[in-house]
Every structure is written in structure tokens, then in C-alpha cells.
Amino acid sequence: MLDPDQWKTITGLVGWLDRENGRDRQEITLRLLKLTEESGEVAQAWIGAVGQNPRKGTTHSPDDVAAELCDVIVTAAVALVSIVDADADAEPVFAAKLQRIADRVAALAATPAP
């Protein structure tokens, strides 16, 4: 999903956060909690895009939702790089998990319906 240059950018963001905030247990916790915040912003943008709140009307666009989803992806990648063993690389961890998901879906798709 992310190419090597994008992983390099994520690693750079993690390095910046590490220099600014350290990487102790509390900082890791906050990086993980940041995912919840970003997910909430996706929900807020979608609610605004569909105009669910009649008092506010349509306040966001599909592009706003897409931008918030990108924030979730970046935040998740930063959190992943932050928790992977310092001697390991997060890219193969992600690739292996994505492959397991794809294999599981492929197996389900190959199973005949009852």
C-alpha cells in the first residue's frame, strides 16, 4: 500500500516525534489514541458530507472525508513504526498482515455458499 518513499516519510515523521516527545510508554499510548481522534474526524466529515445534522446542513465534501481517511492511514502507519521493534522494519509487518487478510478473503470467496 505504501511505497518505499512513503515509508521513508513515515519513518521521518516518527523520528521527528521521537526527538520532540521521546518514545516512552506514555508517548506510544498517545500515538495510539491519536487514531481514535482521527477516526472521529472521519465520522464528523462523513456526517457533514451527507448533511445528517439538519441544523448544520451539508458542511463537508467527499474530498474532506478522503483527506480525513488519509490522516487515519498516516497516523496508523506512524503508530505501527513507533511500536515495531527498533531493529525491525514496519513495512514487512504490514505487508505480512495485509497478505493474511487477502488470503483469508480469497479462501472465503472460494468457499461455495450453502
C-alpha contacts under 8 A as a table, 3 or more apart, distances in Angstrom:
res1	aa1	res2	aa2	distance
2	L	5	D	7.96
2	L	6	Q	5.65
2	L	7	W	6.28
3	D	6	Q	5.27
3	D	7	W	6.33
4	P	7	W	5.06
4	P	8	K	6.15
5	D	8	K	4.93
5	D	9	T	6.30
6	Q	9	T	4.97
6	Q	10	I	6.27
7	W	10	I	4.96
7	W	11	T	6.07
7	W	91	E	7.17
8	K	11	T	5.04
8	K	12	G	6.13
9	T	12	G	4.97
9	T	13	L	6.27
10	I	13	L	5.02
10	I	14	V	6.29
10	I	74	V	7.28
10	I	77	A	6.76
10	I	78	V	5.93
10	I	81	V	7.75
11	T	14	V	5.03
11	T	15	G	6.16
11	T	78	V	7.30
11	T	81	V	6.82
12	G	15	G	4.96
12	G	16	W	6.21
13	L	16	W	5.07
13	L	17	L	6.22
13	L	78	V	7.14
14	V	17	L	5.03
14	V	18	D	5.98
14	V	78	V	5.98
14	V	81	V	7.13
14	V	82	S	6.57
15	G	18	D	4.99
15	G	19	R	6.18
16	W	19	R	5.17
16	W	20	E	6.19
17	L	20	E	5.06
17	L	21	N	5.64
17	L	22	G	6.92
18	D	21	N	5.29
18	D	22	G	4.28
18	D	23	R	5.46
19	R	22	G	5.77
21	N	27	E	6.90
22	G	27	E	6.88
23	R	26	Q	7.80
23	R	27	E	5.48
23	R	28	I	6.21
23	R	82	S	7.59
24	D	27	E	5.32
24	D	28	I	6.27
25	R	28	I	5.12
25	R	29	T	6.13
26	Q	29	T	5.01
26	Q	30	L	6.27
27	E	30	L	5.05
27	E	31	R	6.23
28	I	31	R	5.05
28	I	32	L	6.27
28	I	79	A	7.33
28	I	82	S	6.93
28	I	83	I	7.24
29	T	32	L	5.13
29	T	33	L	6.13
30	L	33	L	4.91
30	L	34	K	6.02
31	R	34	K	5.09
31	R	35	L	7.15
31	R	75	T	7.61
31	R	78	V	7.71
31	R	79	A	5.70
32	L	35	L	5.60
32	L	36	T	7.60
32	L	76	A	7.69
32	L	79	A	5.94
33	L	36	T	5.31
33	L	37	E	6.76
34	K	37	E	5.02
34	K	38	E	6.21
34	K	75	T	7.05
35	L	38	E	5.12
35	L	39	S	6.03
35	L	72	V	6.24
35	L	75	T	6.10
35	L	76	A	6.42
36	T	39	S	5.04
36	T	40	G	6.16
37	E	40	G	5.13
37	E	41	E	6.48
38	E	41	E	5.03
38	E	42	V	6.50
38	E	68	E	6.95
38	E	69	L	7.99
38	E	71	D	6.54
38	E	72	V	5.52
38	E	75	T	7.76
39	S	42	V	5.05
39	S	43	A	6.45
39	S	68	E	7.82
39	S	69	L	7.68
39	S	72	V	6.33
40	G	43	A	5.04
40	G	44	Q	6.14
41	E	44	Q	4.93
41	E	45	A	6.05
41	E	68	E	6.38
42	V	45	A	5.15
42	V	46	W	6.15
42	V	65	V	5.80
42	V	68	E	5.18
42	V	69	L	6.14
43	A	46	W	5.12
43	A	47	I	6.10
44	Q	47	I	5.17
44	Q	48	G	6.18
45	A	48	G	5.01
45	A	49	A	5.96
45	A	59	T	7.81
45	A	60	H	5.66
45	A	61	S	7.52
45	A	64	D	6.32
45	A	65	V	5.28
45	A	68	E	7.52
46	W	49	A	4.83
46	W	50	V	6.21
46	W	60	H	7.23
46	W	61	S	7.96
46	W	62	P	7.52
46	W	65	V	5.90
47	I	50	V	5.47
47	I	51	G	6.06
47	I	52	Q	5.38
47	I	53	N	7.19
48	G	51	G	4.98
48	G	52	Q	6.50
48	G	53	N	7.24
48	G	56	K	7.93
48	G	57	G	7.07
48	G	58	T	5.15
48	G	59	T	4.62
48	G	60	H	4.78
48	G	61	S	7.49
49	A	52	Q	7.92
49	A	58	T	5.52
49	A	59	T	6.07
49	A	60	H	4.38
49	A	61	S	4.91
49	A	62	P	6.27
49	A	65	V	7.64
50	V	58	T	6.27
50	V	60	H	7.98
51	G	54	P	6.63
51	G	56	K	7.35
51	G	57	G	4.66
51	G	58	T	4.08
51	G	59	T	6.89
52	Q	57	G	6.96
52	Q	58	T	7.62
53	N	56	K	5.49
53	N	57	G	5.78
53	N	58	T	7.91
54	P	57	G	5.05
56	K	59	T	6.85
58	T	61	S	7.92
60	H	63	D	8.00
60	H	64	D	5.94
60	H	65	V	7.52
61	S	64	D	5.12
61	S	65	V	6.63
62	P	65	V	5.00
62	P	66	A	6.19
63	D	66	A	4.96
63	D	67	A	6.15
64	D	67	A	5.09
64	D	68	E	6.29
65	V	68	E	5.12
65	V	69	L	6.20
66	A	69	L	5.01
66	A	70	C	6.26
67	A	70	C	5.07
67	A	71	D	6.41
68	E	71	D	4.95
68	E	72	V	6.45
69	L	72	V	5.02
69	L	73	I	6.38
70	C	73	I	5.02
70	C	74	V	6.20
71	D	74	V	5.18
71	D	75	T	5.97
72	V	75	T	5.08
72	V	76	A	5.99
73	I	76	A	5.16
73	I	77	A	6.13
74	V	77	A	5.07
74	V	78	V	6.12
75	T	78	V	5.09
75	T	79	A	6.17
76	A	79	A	5.04
76	A	80	L	6.07
77	A	80	L	4.98
77	A	81	V	6.16
78	V	81	V	5.25
78	V	82	S	6.04
79	A	82	S	4.93
79	A	83	I	6.35
80	L	83	I	5.41
80	L	84	V	6.17
80	L	90	A	6.54
81	V	84	V	5.42
81	V	89	D	7.52
81	V	90	A	5.35
84	V	88	A	6.40
84	V	89	D	7.08
84	V	90	A	6.10
85	D	88	A	5.20
85	D	89	D	7.73
86	A	89	D	7.70
89	D	92	P	6.39
89	D	93	V	7.17
90	A	93	V	5.08
90	A	94	F	6.23
91	E	94	F	5.26
91	E	95	A	6.10
92	P	95	A	4.82
92	P	96	A	5.88
93	V	96	A	5.33
93	V	97	K	6.35
94	F	97	K	5.19
94	F	98	L	6.09
95	A	98	L	5.11
95	A	99	Q	6.12
96	A	99	Q	5.10
96	A	100	R	6.27
97	K	100	R	5.09
97	K	101	I	6.33
98	L	101	I	5.15
98	L	102	A	6.18
99	Q	102	A	4.97
99	Q	103	D	5.99
100	R	103	D	5.06
100	R	104	R	6.12
101	I	104	R	5.11
101	I	105	V	6.25
102	A	105	V	5.16
102	A	106	A	6.06
103	D	106	A	5.00
103	D	107	A	6.11
104	R	107	A	5.13
104	R	108	L	6.24
105	V	108	L	5.02
105	V	109	A	6.06
106	A	109	A	5.03
106	A	110	A	6.18
107	A	110	A	5.13
107	A	111	T	6.37
108	L	111	T	5.21
109	A	112	P	7.65
